Every structure is written in structure tokens, then in C-alpha cells.
């Protein structure tokens, strides 16, 4: 009799599930993301613009704005750079561009102050008299400032778009929306975005330039390199504090050199750079290219002309701003003799250098040379508490998280910028 052999129970069959998205699902996800991005950015532009316009329509211009607006108009319309040389021209040029299509009465010849502007220091306030007479007495100041302030709000919106883009690339869509929300309702941003001044313009150039510098230190392409240098050059003709960017970017580049993550270089023969010496060469090349572009941008901003006044017969009172240092005097003499920089650029740097220490009032005390605590205290008081807590959290995350430390380090860049001057 044949024995029946027991059959071993077969092992349960497992079903493999392919979790990869199909092209259709991937396309649907991307479409939803693009729609969400368009909606978020559209709401941001609308809300930010409405807040800015309705706010500045209820306020008069600040004390500096008439001078800045007249200066920008004089650069564009008359090619005359005598006014307000203590600030580079870009922000003023940008604000004054809409004025070129308006019918503005030129009152320079009837003003006793215009010819005196080039003979005395900006402290003499002759340019303030010209601005008041031309903008308020003989023209419609409300219309002029309306279009000028719209220009500044446009720069602030551009900055917000890059806040969103950089946040999204680093941490995703949700983080980008949160960052844009904080930016849109930040009182410092809302206040400065309405002013015809250099602050919001320089912040935009610094931040956007840092974004492309970050991209260059991860994947060096012609586009990333060109845009990094472009925005560095734009920052150089916006505010003399652009030298802070050299320090900050140099520090970031140094950290990138010692970071273990390799750098992709797609300029020339595509290659991956992991050697420190090769990284150093690339970082140095990026910074050198930025300085070259900045030098060209400076000449471009002043019309590739040395003389601040048209014709070259009269010059700015350079000797009045020279310090006692023999070394500085020798450097200035060399620059002016060989005309290595525009006259207004050299004069503006001297004026700023001479007036680094200013009178200030802080916490019930007065000082004729300022307080080193002034800007840290102002930053702490003016910045909303949630933003301060988020900044502290960013610093804590950078010190405690080893992974992606280089990427996180870039988040400190805005903090360095805000407390640097």
C-alpha cells in the first residue's frame, strides 16, 4: 500500500508593488505644484502691492527721499552726478526712470543752490533746497513720488520671489510658503519697500546674488556664474556696503573648500571637483570674476565718464573730504591722477569714510560718535518676536545638525547682512 507523503505547505507568495509614480501621475503632481506656486505668488504680489501702495499714499516722503529722487533724475536726464555722491546711483536711477516720460519743469537755472552743490559738502544741504524747490514748488510731488515708490515696491516683490524660490529649493513647498508669508507681513520689509532709498535695493541684490553664489558653489555653470557676478555688480552700484559681500562670500567659499561634498563644474569639460586646491581655484575665480564685473558696472553706472559734472570744467571738492592719513591721501591721489574710478565714486567713498562716526541717541543717552550697540538693539526692537525666534532656531539647527551644515550656513547670510552696517 502506497504511503501518502505529506506535502509541505508552500510559502506564501508575496506581491511586489511598484511605488514609482507613473508618468501621468508625475505630470499631475507637477501640474498641481505649478498651480499652487502660481496661486501663492499671485496672492503675495497682490497683497504686498496693496499694502505698500495704500500705505505710502497716506504718508509724506521721508527727509532723504526728495534728494534721492532728484539725484536719480539728474543722472538720467542731465548726465550730472554732483548730487548725493555719498550713495552709489543704481537705486536712485531705478526710482527715477518713470520720471523720464513725465513733463517735469527744470528749475536748476532759477535756483541759487544748484551751482553751490558741487562746491560744498553734502552736509551743506544745498541739494535739499534744489529738491524741495523742483519737486514740491514747481512740480506735482505726489505724482512723482507715486511712480518712484512703485519702482521700489517692484524691487521688494522681486526679493520676495527669490525668498520663495530659495526656500523651496532647500526645504520644499511648505517651507517656501511659510517664508514668503513671514516676508510679506514683516514690518521692516513693508516699511523700507516704500522708500526711495538704497536699503531694499541693496538687500535684494545681496540676497539674490547670494542665491546664485550658493548655486555656483554646488553646480558651477555659465548661467550661475554670470548671474552671481551680475548681482554682485548691481550691489556694488547700490550701496558702498557691498564690501560686506566680499567678506561674507569669502567666508562661505572657505567653508565650501573644506566641506567634503564635491563641487560640480560644468564650465568647459564637465567634471567633479573634490580636491581642496581645485575648489580653492574655482572659488577664487568666482570672486575675481565678480570683482571684474563690479568694476565694469561702476563705470557703466556713471556713464563711463570720470567727471562728475558735465564738461569737466568743475569738480567735486575732493580735498575737503581727505583724511589726515598720508597713505589714504596717496591712494586717492593715484586713483584720481590715473582716473581709475569715476570722480563721484571716489568722492562718495571719502565722504562715507570721513563720516563713519555720527551723532546718535540710544536708550536715554546721547553720543557724538555713535553706539556700537545701536544696530543690534534696533534690530532686536524692530524685528517681530516670531522672526527672532525662527532666526535663533536656525542658528541652533546649524550648530547641532551635522548633515547639510554647509547648506544651512547660507541661512545665516541675511543675519550677517542685517547686523553688518
C-alpha positions in Angstrom: 0.0 0.0 0.0 1.5 3.2 -1.1 2.2 5.7 1.6 1.0 9.2 1.2 3.7 11.7 1.6 2.8 14.9 3.4 3.1 17.9 1.3 4.9 20.8 2.8 2.8 23.9 2.8 4.0 26.3 0.1 5.5 29.6 1.3 3.1 32.4 0.9 3.6 34.3 -2.2 4.5 38.0 -1.9 3.3 40.6 -4.3 5.8 43.3 -5.2 4.3 46.7 -5.5 5.8 49.3 -7.8 5.6 52.5 -5.8 7.1 54.6 -8.6 4.8 57.3 -10.0 3.7 56.7 -13.5 4.4 59.5 -16.0 0.7 60.5 -15.8 0.7 60.8 -12.0 4.1 62.6 -12.0 2.7 65.1 -14.6 -0.4 65.6 -12.5 1.7 66.2 -9.4 3.9 68.7 -11.2 0.8 70.5 -12.6 -0.7 70.8 -9.1 2.6 72.2 -7.7 2.8 74.7 -10.5 -0.7 75.8 -9.9 -0.1 76.1 -6.2 3.1 78.1 -6.9 1.2 80.5 -9.3 -1.6 80.9 -6.7 0.8 81.6 -3.8 2.9 84.1 -5.8 -0.1 85.8 -7.3 -1.6 86.3 -3.8 1.7 87.5 -2.5 2.2 90.1 -5.3 -1.4 91.3 -4.9 -1.4 91.6 -1.1 2.1 93.1 -0.9 1.4 95.7 -3.6 -1.9 96.7 -1.9 -0.3 97.1 1.5 2.6 99.1 0.1 0.5 101.4 -2.2 -2.3 102.1 0.3 0.4 102.8 3.0 2.6 105.2 1.2 -0.4 107.1 -0.2 -1.1 108.1 3.4 2.4 109.3 4.2 4.7 112.1 3.2 8.2 111.3 1.8 11.0 110.9 4.4 13.8 113.5 4.6 16.2 111.6 2.3 13.7 110.7 -0.5 13.5 114.1 -2.3 17.3 114.2 -2.6 17.5 110.7 -3.8 14.7 111.1 -6.4 16.2 114.4 -7.7 19.6 112.8 -7.8 18.4 109.9 -9.9 16.6 112.2 -12.3 19.7 114.4 -12.7 21.8 111.3 -13.5 19.3 110.1 -16.1 18.2 113.3 -17.7 21.2 115.6 -17.5 24.1 113.2 -17.0 25.1 115.2 -13.9 26.4 113.3 -10.9 27.1 116.2 -8.5 24.0 115.4 -6.3 24.1 112.9 -3.4 27.5 111.2 -4.3 27.5 109.6 -0.8 25.4 106.8 -2.2 26.0 104.9 -5.5 23.5 105.6 -8.2 21.5 102.4 -9.0 18.6 102.7 -6.6 18.1 106.3 -7.4 18.3 105.6 -11.1 15.8 102.9 -10.8 13.4 105.1 -8.9 13.7 108.0 -11.3 13.1 106.0 -14.5 9.3 106.7 -14.7 10.0 110.4 -14.4 11.6 110.5 -17.9 8.2 110.2 -19.5 6.6 113.0 -17.4 6.6 116.7 -18.2 8.9 117.9 -15.4 9.9 121.6 -15.1 13.7 122.1 -14.8 14.3 124.8 -12.2 18.1 124.4 -11.9 18.9 127.8 -13.5 16.4 129.7 -11.3 17.8 128.0 -8.1 20.7 129.6 -6.3 21.6 126.3 -4.8 22.3 124.1 -7.8 25.7 125.6 -8.6 26.7 125.5 -4.9 26.0 121.8 -4.7 29.4 120.9 -6.3 31.3 123.4 -4.2 30.3 122.2 -0.7 29.9 119.0 1.3 26.6 117.3 1.2 26.2 118.5 4.8 25.6 122.0 3.5 22.1 120.9 2.4 22.2 122.9 -0.9 20.8 119.8 -2.7 17.9 119.7 -0.3 17.0 123.2 -1.3 17.1 122.3 -5.0 15.0 119.1 -4.4 12.4 121.0 -2.4 12.1 123.8 -5.0 11.9 121.5 -8.0 9.8 118.6 -6.7 7.4 120.5 -4.4 7.1 124.0 -5.7 7.3 123.7 -9.5 6.1 120.1 -10.0 3.5 117.7 -8.6 5.5 115.9 -5.9 2.7 113.4 -5.2 2.7 112.1 -8.8 6.4 112.0 -9.0 6.8 110.0 -5.7 3.9 107.7 -6.6 5.7 106.3 -9.6 9.1 106.3 -7.9 7.8 104.3 -4.9 6.1 101.8 -7.3 9.6 101.1 -8.6 10.8 100.3 -5.1 7.9 98.1 -4.3 8.7 96.2 -7.5 12.2 95.5 -6.2 10.8 94.3 -2.9 8.5 91.9 -4.8 11.4 90.6 -6.8 13.2 89.9 -3.5 10.2 88.1 -2.2 10.1 85.9 -5.2 13.7 84.8 -4.6 12.9 84.2 -0.9 10.2 81.8 -2.1 12.4 80.1 -4.7 15.4 79.6 -2.4 13.3 78.3 0.4 11.5 75.9 -1.9 14.8 74.5 -3.3 16.2 74.0 0.2 13.2 72.7 2.2 10.2 72.3 -0.1 6.9 73.9 -0.9 5.5 74.2 2.6 8.7 75.9 3.9 8.6 78.3 0.9 5.1 79.4 1.6 5.9 79.9 5.3 9.0 82.0 4.4 7.0 84.1 1.9 4.3 84.7 4.5 6.8 86.0 7.0 8.4 88.2 4.4 5.1 89.6 3.1 4.0 90.8 6.5 7.3 91.8 8.0 7.1 95.4 9.2 10.7 96.2 8.3 10.3 95.0 4.7 6.9 96.7 4.3 8.3 100.0 5.6 11.6 100.0 3.6 9.9 98.8 0.4 8.1 102.1 0.1 11.1 104.3 0.4 13.2 105.8 -2.4 16.4 104.7 -0.7 19.2 102.2 -1.1 18.2 99.7 1.7 15.7 97.5 0.0 17.6 97.6 -3.3 20.8 96.5 -1.7 19.1 93.8 0.3 17.6 92.4 -3.0 20.9 92.5 -4.8 22.8 90.9 -1.8 20.2 88.2 -1.3 19.7 87.3 -4.9 23.4 87.3 -5.5 23.9 85.0 -2.6 21.4 82.6 -4.0 23.3 82.3 -7.3 26.6 82.1 -5.4 25.1 79.2 -3.5 24.1 77.5 -6.8 27.6 78.2 -8.2 29.3 76.5 -5.2 27.2 73.4 -5.8 27.0 73.3 -9.6 29.2 75.9 -11.4 27.6 76.7 -14.8 28.0 79.8 -17.0 24.5 80.9 -16.1 25.1 80.6 -12.3 28.5 82.3 -12.6 27.1 85.1 -14.8 24.1 85.8 -12.5 26.3 85.7 -9.4 28.7 88.3 -10.9 25.8 90.4 -12.3 24.1 90.8 -8.9 27.3 91.5 -7.2 28.0 94.2 -9.7 24.5 95.6 -9.1 25.1 95.6 -5.4 28.3 97.5 -5.9 26.5 100.4 -7.5 23.7 100.3 -5.0 25.4 100.8 -1.6 29.0 101.2 -0.5 28.4 98.4 2.0 28.8 95.9 -0.9 32.3 95.2 0.5 30.5 93.2 3.2 29.5 90.8 0.5 33.2 90.1 -0.3 33.8 89.2 3.4 30.6 87.0 3.7 31.1 85.2 0.4 34.8 84.7 1.1 33.9 83.0 4.4 31.3 80.9 2.7 33.7 79.9 0.0 36.3 79.0 2.6 33.8 76.7 4.3 32.9 75.2 0.9 36.5 74.4 0.3 36.8 72.4 3.4 33.4 70.8 3.0 33.6 67.1 2.0 30.9 67.4 -0.6 32.4 67.6 -4.1 31.6 70.6 -6.5 30.3 70.0 -9.9 31.8 72.2 -12.6 30.1 72.3 -16.0 32.2 75.1 -17.5 34.5 73.6 -20.1 34.9 69.9 -19.6 32.2 68.6 -17.2 33.9 67.3 -14.1 33.5 66.7 -10.4 35.9 68.7 -8.1 36.7 67.2 -4.7 40.3 68.3 -4.3 40.7 71.3 -1.9 43.2 73.1 -4.1 40.9 72.8 -7.1 38.0 74.0 -5.1 40.1 76.9 -3.9 40.9 77.8 -7.5 37.2 77.8 -8.5 36.1 79.8 -5.5 38.8 82.4 -6.2 37.9 82.5 -9.9 34.2 83.2 -9.0 35.1 86.0 -6.6 37.6 87.5 -9.0 35.1 87.5 -11.8 32.6 89.2 -9.5 35.1 92.0 -8.8 35.8 92.4 -12.5 32.1 92.7 -13.3 31.6 95.1 -10.4 34.4 97.4 -11.8 32.7 97.5 -15.2 29.3 98.1 -13.5 30.7 101.1 -11.6 31.9 102.7 -14.8 28.6 101.9 -16.5 26.6 103.5 -13.7 28.5 106.7 -14.2 28.2 106.7 -18.0 31.8 105.6 -18.5 32.9 109.1 -17.6 35.3 110.3 -14.9 34.0 113.8 -14.4 31.0 114.1 -12.1 29.9 117.4 -13.7 29.2 117.6 -17.5 32.0 119.2 -19.4 34.7 118.6 -16.8 35.3 122.2 -16.1 34.3 121.9 -12.4 34.9 119.1 -9.9 33.7 117.9 -6.6 35.5 119.3 -3.5 37.7 116.2 -3.1 40.2 117.9 -0.8 37.6 118.7 1.8 36.9 115.1 2.4 40.5 113.8 2.6 41.6 112.3 5.9 44.9 113.0 7.7 46.3 109.6 6.7 49.1 110.0 4.3 48.5 106.5 2.9 44.9 107.3 2.1 45.9 110.6 0.5 48.5 108.8 -1.6 45.9 106.2 -2.7 43.3 108.9 -3.6 45.9 110.9 -5.5 46.9 107.8 -7.5 43.2 107.0 -8.3 42.4 110.5 -9.4 45.6 111.1 -11.3 45.1 107.9 -13.4 41.3 108.1 -13.3 40.8 104.5 -12.2 37.3 105.2 -10.9 34.7 107.8 -11.6 35.1 111.1 -9.7 31.8 110.9 -7.9 32.6 107.3 -6.8 35.9 108.3 -5.2 34.3 111.3 -3.6 31.4 109.3 -2.2 33.7 106.7 -0.6 35.8 109.5 1.0 32.7 111.2 2.4 31.4 108.0 3.9 34.8 107.1 5.3 35.1 110.5 6.9 31.6 110.4 8.4 31.6 106.8 9.8 31.0 108.1 13.3 27.8 110.1 13.7 25.8 111.6 16.5 23.3 109.1 17.9 20.7 108.8 20.7 20.1 105.4 22.3 18.2 104.3 25.5 18.2 107.8 27.0 21.9 108.6 26.2 23.4 110.8 23.6 26.8 110.3 21.9 28.7 112.4 19.3 30.4 109.2 17.9 27.5 106.7 18.0 27.0 103.4 19.9 28.2 100.0 19.0 25.0 98.6 20.4 22.8 100.8 18.3 22.1 98.5 15.4 21.8 95.2 17.5 19.3 97.0 19.7 17.4 98.4 16.8 17.4 95.0 15.1 16.0 93.3 18.3 13.4 96.0 18.8 12.2 96.3 15.2 12.1 92.6 14.3 8.9 90.7 15.2 9.3 88.2 18.0 8.4 85.2 15.9 11.0 86.1 13.3 13.6 86.4 16.1 12.7 83.0 17.4 13.0 81.5 14.0 16.4 83.1 13.5 17.6 81.7 16.8 16.2 78.3 15.8 18.2 78.5 12.6 21.4 79.1 14.5 20.6 76.3 16.9 20.0 74.0 14.0 23.2 74.9 12.3 25.3 74.2 15.4 23.5 70.9 16.3 22.9 69.3 12.9 25.9 67.9 11.2 24.2 66.8 8.0 23.8 69.5 5.3 25.6 72.0 7.5 27.0 73.8 4.5 23.6 74.4 3.1 22.2 75.6 6.4 25.1 78.0 6.7 23.7 80.1 3.9 20.7 80.9 6.0 22.9 82.9 8.3 23.7 85.2 5.3 20.7 87.5 5.9 21.6 87.8 9.6 25.1 88.8 8.8 23.8 91.3 6.3 21.3 92.9 8.7 23.9 93.4 11.5 26.8 94.3 9.3 26.2 98.1 9.0 
